[in-house]
């Protein structure tokens, strides 16, 4: 396995069967902005210039009102999602137009975690805040007899991260603004429950 400057661990070979590993994290050790490569910061701002004009305009208005504070802009996006009648669905209407984020944010307003994470990232990047979509797994089922976790495809999830000066990449989960029960669900047993927290 290899580890990036941000602490991301990547296995060097594909996982083809059950794989046992131990891991620990230290949330009290953020990555300073100077440790994030310039190329990565710039990539976190990249957007096609001719797409999603309504989304870009909304983000521009927020930036004008709130300045360049990434946490204030992220909070504004979360408030927007929470207050504008969005809904969570695993079978949303398809996004078929050229401006799919505009279509999602201003028309259909229905989707699952990937929709919310993507829309959030486009809003943040449009406001000048480096942002990225992150995918992984949330939760799982703890087997007390065997003392292991079973993580299934149904535990897959997408969220976002924004780059905050002095803190590095900060996790924001836009799905929590519309579907907190989806975020709180983590299989039939949660990691916190199994650890007695």
N, C-alpha and C positions, 0 to 999 in steps of 0.2 A: 504494500500500500504506500501511497505518497501523500504528503500534506502540503497544501498551498500556504502562502503567506497569511491568508485569512483564516487558516485552520481547517479548511475543507479537506477531508480525507477521501481519497479515491482509490478503489481497489484496482490493481494493475491487470487483473484477469477478470473476465466476465463471471458473474455468479450464475452457475448452472444447477445448483442444488442447495439444500439447506446450508446455511453459512453461519457459524457461531463467532461472535466477536464481543469484546468488551469496549465500552466507550465512556468517556467522561467529558464534561464541558465546564468552562469557567466563564460565566457571564459577566464577571467583574473585571475582565481584561479586554476592553474594546480595542479595536484596531484604529490607530490614528490615521487621519486623512493622508498624511505624508507617506504612509505605508501602502496606500492603494495606488497602483501604477496609473500613470496619466492615461494610457490607452484604455484601461478599464473605466476610468471616470468618464472619458469622452464617449465610450460605447454606451454608458448609462444615460447619455443624453440623445443618442441617435434616434431620429424619426424621419420617415419619408416626408419631404417638404410639401407635397401636394395632397396629402390625405387628411381627413377628419377636421375640416375647418371649424365646425361648431365646438368640438372638443378643445381645439387649440384656443379659440376665443374665450371659452369659459375659463381655462387655465390662465390665460393672459389677464383676465379680469381679477381673478384671485390673486395673482402675483402683484398686480397694481395695488390692490387693497391691503395685502398682507406683507408685502416685501419679499425678501428671499429666505425667510425662515422655513426650512424644510419641514419641521414638525408642525408649524401652524398651517402650512399648505396641506400636509397630510391629514391633519384634523379637519380641515375644510372639505377635503374630498370624502372623508368618512361621514361627515355630517350630511353632505349632499346625498350620498348613497342611502343613508338612514332615513332622510326626510322626503325623498322624491319618489316614493311608491315603487321602489324596486322590489323584485321578488326572487326567491331562490327556486330553481327548478332543474332537475336533471334532464328534462326534455323541453328546452326552450325553443322558441321559433328560430329558424336558421337566419343567420346574418348573411345576406347575399349581395349587398351593394358594395360599391367601391370604398365607401367611408364606413367601415364596419363598427368602429368605436362610436362614431356619431349615431349610427343606427341603434347600437346597444344603449348608449347613455341618454338618448333623446326620444327613442321610439319604442323599442321592445321592452327595455328595462327588466328583462327576465333572463336569468342564466345561472350558471354554477360557478364554482371557485375560479376556474380558468378565465371566465368572462370578467369577474370582478378584479382579479389580479391584473389582467391585461389592461382593462380600462383605467385602473388606478395608476399603473405605470405610464400609460400614455398621457394621462393628466399631469403627473409629476414631471415627466420629461418635457411636456409642453410648457410647464411653468419654470423650466430651467433647473430642475432638481434631478440629479442622476438617480435612476431607479432601475430595478430589474425584477423579473418574475422568477420565483423560486418554486421548484416542485419537489415533492418528497412524500412522506407518509406521516399521518397524524394518528396516534393511538395504536391500538392493537389489542389482542387478547392475551392476558397473562395466564399461563398454566402453572399453578402452584405446585402440582405434583412433580412436574419435570423441571420447574424453576426456569422457564424460558418464555419468550414473547412470540406470538404468531402475528405477523403483519401481513395483511392481505391487500390485493388490488383495491378493494373497497375502502381501504384506509388511505388511499392516495389523496393528495391535497395540493393546492397551489396557493401561494401567498406572494407578497411583494417585499422588497427591501429598498430603502432609500439611503442615500449617502449623506451622513450628518457629520459636519466638522467636529472633530474631537471624539466621535463615537464610532466612526466607520459605518459599515452597513447596518441599518436598524430595521428590524422586522416589523412589518405592518400587515395585518391580515384583513383586507377589505371585506371578505365574506362575513366576518364577525359583525359588521355593521348591519347586515340584512338578515343573517341567519345564525344567531349566537348558538342555537341548539346544535347546528352542524359542527361548530367549533368545539363545543363542550362534549360532543359525543366522541368517544374514543374506544369503540368496541364494547364488549360486554363488561370489561374491566379496564380501569384506567391505570396508567403508570403511577399516578399519585396515590390511588387507592392501594395498589400493591405494595408501595413503599411506606404506607401508613401515614401519608401526609394529608 
